Amino acid sequence: MASQGYGLIFRHLDVRDAVRNNVNDSPSPEVAWHNDSMAWLSLLVGPSIWLVMVLFLSIQVAWISFACAGLIGLFLWLVALGYENPQMAKANIWGVLITAFLSLYSAYITFL
């Protein structure tokens, strides 16, 4: 009777080890940045805000888009870090830099 109890315990441990060995803890395979939709979103969200402001308001007002793009970029960068997506994080930084240059151009036209 007692040997059956130990048999159940050992069988349970064997099943747990088998399940543990089948779990895939490896990170997801690297995807090229141009195939990653989240990287494209991160890259284009800031310049898109600037372009919408230029088209619907004016180029003199579009310099403020850097504040919007910077704040959205910060949160997208945090999402990229949370999901461990380096392509998205890098594209986000590039998107914020592109928006900064576009906003500087708008500010140059507006204030100088």
Steps between C-alpha positions, in 0.01 A plus 500: 500500500777738589692417183201606289505842662865551412430379147241775454740762628778387268264478205388855571862619507572327168204672334603837643855459366368395160276807483786723612727365227241576230455865592667734253652787698719620216429850372306542180710500183637832382290664233650755262387850591334557163279194561399613850177699500567640847835636381324675213243644739775627729693649210209677334277619785698820565548610139133418437394733781719773351358441150138508621567826681661650189214393275209595725642795694818657363873446494538784751302303758655159430808565714295403807463147358835416658342512846225261391735267316750503786240402757346231280851384410591464866208268565559302180864462602390365839269254323789391278718444806222307672449271202878472449470622141829674414394582144198690629710686756758605238231600250332705771819692569544566128137613474542749784823631343330544160214684671751720682658606171160563340393701804823700493428583135151619595638701790762656270227609258281628783746688718775612262 
